[in-house]
Amino acid sequence: MDERPDTSAPLAASGAAAAIDSPDAIAHDVAVVGRLEAVPRLLELLCTVTGMGFAAVARVTDATWTACAIHDNIEFGMTPGGQLDLRSTLCFESRAANAPITIDHASVDPHYCGHHTPKLYRIESYVSVPIVLPSGRYFGNLCAIDPAPAQVSDPKTLAIFQGLAGVIALQLESELEREQDKSALRDAKAASELREQFIAILGHDLRNPLHAVHIASHLLERRLSDPALANMATRIKVNAQRMSRLIDDVLDFARARLGGGIGVEVKSVADLQGALLSVVQEFREGQPDRQILSSISLDGPVFCDEHRLQQVLSNLIGNAVTHGAAQSPISVAVNVSDDHLIVQVHNEGEPITEESRRRIFEPFWRRSTAADRQGLGLGLHICAQIARAHGGEITVWSTTSAGTTFTVRIPQPIGDYIAGHTVALREGI
C-alpha cells in the first residue's frame, strides 16, 4: 500500500513556530536526541527488521531537514547535525500532510518514478513517518532509505515505523520536560538568591544609613535654635521615619512571597494603649499642619503582637494623611468591644470608589482617585495580612457624607493555641 499525502495543504507559520524552528532551537533539539541512549539501538533495530540500509531521526521544519541521529550501513555520508535541502526530500511532503510516505520500488512506482528525490539520492525504497510529541508539537520524521527495493508499504512494516516513531516522541517529550524542570530549578534558585540579596540590602544596607539620618535629624531638631532650621530637621526626621515604614512593608511582603510569612508573636500586652499613643504622637509631631484626634481606651491587657499593631495603626494613619482632606481632622479610636479589639481610623475627603474598595487590600494597589499617588501600595495589604494573622479582619466604609473609616477587628482573647506563639501567615492561605 502506497500512502500518498495531499501536498497541497499549506504549512502554518507563526512567531512561536519561528522561535521553535530557529537555528539555536534546532541545534538544541539535535543535542537532546543525542542524549537519548535508546535511539541508536532503535534505528539499528529498524534497519535489521526492515532490511533498510539507512535510518535517521530528522528534525524537520518548513525550511530545513537536520539529522539528529543516524544508523548508516550504505555510506550515505550524513552525520548528526548535517542538513539537507528540505525540498530535495520527501519529508517536506510528509510534514505538510502530517502523514507517512512509503515507496517500495521508486523506479517503477507510477507516482514516484519521475520524482526528483529518488533520482537525486539514487534510492528505490523510502519511508518517512512523522514524529509528533504528545504535546502536539511536530518534531520531525523517522526516515529510512535503501538503494534496493523493499516491502516497506506493508501494513505490518509501516506499523513498526509508526510504533518506533511514537516511542521516540515519548522519550523526547520526557527529556524535554526534564530539561525544563532543571532549568526552572536553576531559575528559581537564581531568583531566590536575588530576592535574598534584595532583602539583605533593604534590611541592612539601607536601614543602617537611614537610622543614622533619623538620629542626626533628631539631635539637630533638639539643638537648633533657629525655628526654620529646626523645622527642616523635623521634616528630615519625618521622611526618614516614612522611608523606614516603607522598608518594613517591602520586607514583610518579600518574606511572605518567599514563603517565610508575615509573622506575629501574640502575647498579653499590658500597655497597648501607650504603644499606640506613641504612634499617634509621632504623626502629630511629623504632621504639625494636620489635626489628629485620638480616643484610645484600653483598661486591661490585650492579646496581640504589639509591634504589628503599631505597624497597622501607622499604615492606617499614613493612608489617612495621604488621601484624607487636609482641612479635616483624622480620628483614631481604639477599644475592646464584644470580645474584639477594635482599631478605627477615620478621615474626611473624597470617598473610595466601589472598584477601589474591592481591590484596596491587594498588593501594589493604589487608589486611582488620589491626586497624589504616593507610596508603593503595600501599606493596606500589610494591614490586612497582619489582621488575618491575628485571626481578625480589616474592612473599609466610605461615603461622601460619612467619610472613610478603616476598621480592624481582632478577637479577644485569642485562643490558647495562638497566644504566646509565633504565627506565620503565608500568602494565599
N, C-alpha and C positions, 0 to 999 in steps of 0.2 A: 504494500500500500504506500503510495507516494503522496505525502501530505504537502500541498502547495498553498502557502498563505496568500491572503489578499494583500499585495504590497501597495495598494492604493491608500491604505489608512495612514493619515499623517501622524507624525510624532509630535506630542505636546511639548512645548518649551516654556519654561518659566524661570524666574530669578532663582528660586530654590533649586530647580533642576540644574541650572548653570553652576551653582555653587557645588552641588554634589558631583558634577562631572568636570570640575576644574582639574588642571594637571596635578596640583597638590593632592586633591582628593583621590584621584586615580592612583597616584603613587602610594598613597596611604593604604588604599584597598589592596593593591598588589602585595604590600608588606603584610597585611592582615592574612591574606590567603597563604602567604609563605609561612605563617606561624601555625597553620593547621596541619598537624602531623599526619592526619588521615588522608589528606587529599592526594599526595603522590601514590599511596597504595591503592586508592580508589581508581585513579587513572590507569595504573598498571593492571588492575583487575579488569577494568573496562576493555582494555586492548586485548587481554588474554581471552576474555569471554567472547568478544565480538570478532576477533581476528583483525581489528583495525591497527594500523601501524603508528598512528599519531593521535594523541588525545590531549586536550587542553581545557583549562578553565580560563575563560577570557572575560575581561571587564569591557563591556560594550556600552558605548554612549551613542548619541545620534550623530557623532562625528568621528569617533575613534574606536579601534579594536586593539586591546592591550592584553598580552599574555600574562597571566598571573601564576599559573603552574603548568608544567609541560611533562608529558611522557612521550618520548620520540624514539621509535625504532626504525625510522625511514630517513633519518638525517635531513629533516625538513629545514633545520637551521634556525629555529626560533628558540629564544630564551626568555625567562621571566622578565617582564618589563619591556620586552620588544613589542613594537606596534606594526600593524598592517593598515593599509588604506581600507577603511571600512567598506567603501563602495566596491572594493575588489573581493569582498567576502559575502557569503550568503547570510551571515549573522545580521547584516543590515536588514534583510527582508524578514528574518525570524524575529528580530526585535520590533520591527514595525507592526507586525501582526500578533506579537506575543504568542507565537505558535512554533512548534518544531518543524524542521525541514529535514527530509531524508531522501537520499539518492542512492539507489543500488548500483546502477551502471550508467554513468552520465553520458557516455558517447552514443548510447542507443536510446536514451530516455527521450521521449517526444517533446518534453517540456524543457529539459536542461541540456540537450545535445548541442545547442548553439549558444549556451550561456557562457559568459566570459570567465566566470570563476573556475569551473573545472578545467578550462583550457589554460588559464593563466598558471594554475598551480599543478597541472598535469595529474589530476586525480579522477578516479572513477566512482568511488563510494564516499559518501559525505553524510554527516549527521550534525545538526545544531539544535540543541534544546535549551530553552530559556531557563535561567536561574533567577527565580523571584523569591525574595526574602519573605518570611512570614508577615513582616510589617507591610508588605505590598510593594516594596521598592524593587524595581527591575535592576538587578546587579549586572548580569551579563549572560554568557552562554557556556554550556558544556558542549565542546565540539570534538569531532573525530573525523579523520580523513585517511584515505589509503589510495595508492595508485592502482590497486586492483579492485574489481567489483566485489561487493559483499551484500548479503541479505539484511541490511540494516532497517529496512522499512517493515520488516516482520513485526507484528504487534508485540510479541514477547521481547524482542530485542529493543524495540522502542521503549517498552515499559522499563527495561533495565536502565536505559539512559535517563528517563524521567525520574526513576526512583533515586538514582545516584545524584542527579541534579537537586532533588529535594533534600537529600542528606547533606549535601554541600551547603545548601541555603540555610539549613538549620544550624550547622556549625558556624557559618559566617555570622548569622544573627547573634548567636551566643557569644562569639568572640567580640563582636562589635559592642554588645551590651556590657560585657565585662570590661572592655576598654573604656567605655563611657563611665562606668561605675568608678574605675580607678581615677579617671580624670576629674569626676565630681568630688571624690575624696580629696584629691590634691587641691582642687579649687576651694573646697570647704576648709581645709587646713590653712591655706594661704589667707582666706578671708578671716578665719578665726584669729590668726596671728596679727593681721592688720587691725582687727577690732580690739585685740588686747593692747596693741601699741596705742591705738586711739584713746582707749580708756586710761592707759597709763599717762599719756600726755595731758588729758583733761584732769585726772585726779591728782597729779603731782606736778608736772612741768608748768602747767598754767595756774594751778591753785596756789602754789607757793609764792610766785611773784605777786599774784592778786592779793594774797593775805598781807604781804609787805606793803602794798599800796594802801590797803584798808587801815593798817596800824599807823602808817605815816600820816594819812589824812586825818585820822582821829586825833593824833597828837597835835597836828597843825591847827585843827579846829579848836582845841582847848587853849592853845598858847597864843594864837594870833589875836592882836588887839584891834586890828582893822576889820570892821564888820564885813566889808566887801571881800577881803581875802579869806576871812573865816567862813563866809558863805560859799566861796569856791571850794574850800577844803571839805565842807559838808557835802557839796554836790559830788566831789570825787569819792567820798566815803559811800554815799548812797549808790552811786553807779558801780562801785566795787562790790557792794552787797548784792546788787541786782545781778551782776555777772556771776557771782558765786552761786546764787539761786539757779541761774540758767545752767551752770555746770552740774549742779546737783540733779536737775531734771534730766539732762542728757545722759549722765552716768546711770541714773535709775533706769531710763529707757533702754540704754545699751545693755545693761546687765539682764534686764528682763528678756530682751530679744536673744541674748546669748544662752538663756536657759537658767541663769542664776536666780532670776526672780527679783521682785521688789520685796525685800524682807521687812517684816515688822516684828518688834520684840514687845509683846504685850505683857504688861505687868501693872500692878496697882500704883498709880501716880498720886502722891499726896497733895501736890500743889500744881495741878494742871492750870489752874486759874492764873497763877503768877507767870507760868511759862507762856501762856497765850497773850497775857497782857504785855509781856516784853516784846512780842511780835508787833502788836498794835502800836506800842510806843516807838518802835524802830521806824515804822512807816510815818508816824506823826513827825518825828524828827527829820526824816528824809523827804517828806512832802509837806512842808510847812504851809503851803498855799492850799492844801486840801483839808477839809474837816472830816475827821474820822471819829465817829461816836462808838462807844463800846458799852455793852451790858453783859458782863461775864459773871455768872453766878454759879459757882461750884463749891458747895459747902464741904463735901467729903471727898474721899479718894475716888479716882476714876480708873477703870481698866482700859488701857490703850498703850500705844507707843508714843511717848511724849514728843520725841524729836519729829516723828512722822506727822503728828497732829499740828505741830508748829509749821511744818512744811506745807501742809494743806491750807492752813489759815493764811500763811504768807502768799501762797499762789492765788488764793481767792481774793485777798485784798489787792494784790498786784493787778489782777484781772479787772477789779472794780476801778482802780485808779486809771488803767489804760482805757477802758471802754465806757466808764460812767461819765455823767455830766459833771464838768469841772466845778460848776457853781453849786452843786447839791452835795450834801454830806454822804459819806459812806457809813453804813451802820453794821456793827458786828455784834451778834448776840450768841451766847453760849450758855447752855444749861442742860440739866438732866431732867427728862420728862418721859413718862410711860416706859421706864426701863431702857431709855436710849439717851446717849449723849448726842445732843443736837448742836451743830455749829451752823450758823447762818450769816451770810454776808450779803448786804442789800445795797443797791445803788440806783439812782435815777438815771434817765437818759433814754436813748433810742432803744426800743425793745429788740430782743433777739428774734430773728425770723424763724418760722417753723422749720425750714430746711436746716438752718444752723443748729436749732435745738436738737434735731435728730442726730447730728454729727459732731456736736460740740465737744464730746469727750473722746473723740478719735484722735490718734496721734497726728501732729502736724496740721491739725485743722485750725484755721484762724477765721474769725467772723468776718465775712465779706462786707458787713455793714459798717465796720470800723473805718474811720477816716485815716487813723494811724495804726497800721497793722504791725505792731511791734512783737518781738518775741519769736520763739520757734514753733508755737502751737503745741507745746508739750505740757504746760502747767496744769490745765484742766484734766488732761489724760492721766497725769501722775496722781492728781487728787482722786480720780475715780478708782485707780488701781489700789491706792492706799486704803480707801474706804472699803473696797472689796476684800482686801487682805484682813481687815478687821471684822469681816462678816457683815458689813454695813453697805450703804449705798449713798450716792450723791444724785440730787435732782436739781432742776432749774425751773423757775417760773418767771415769765417775763411778759409784761403787757405795757402798753403806753401809759395807762393810768396808775398802775401799781408799781411800776419799775421792775427791776430784775433782782431776783433772790436766788442764791445758791444755798442748798440745804444738804448737810452731811448728817446722816443718822447712823450711829454705831451702837449696837446692843450692849446693855449693861445689866449685870456683869457678864463679860464674855466667858463662855464655857471653860471649865477646868482644863479641857484638852488643849486650849489655846493659851490661857493665862500662864505667864511665866516662861513661855517658849517662844522661839523664833519661828515665824511663819513666812515662807517664801511664796509669793504669788507670781505664777508664771503666766506669760502671755497666752491667751487662748483658753485658759482653764476657766 
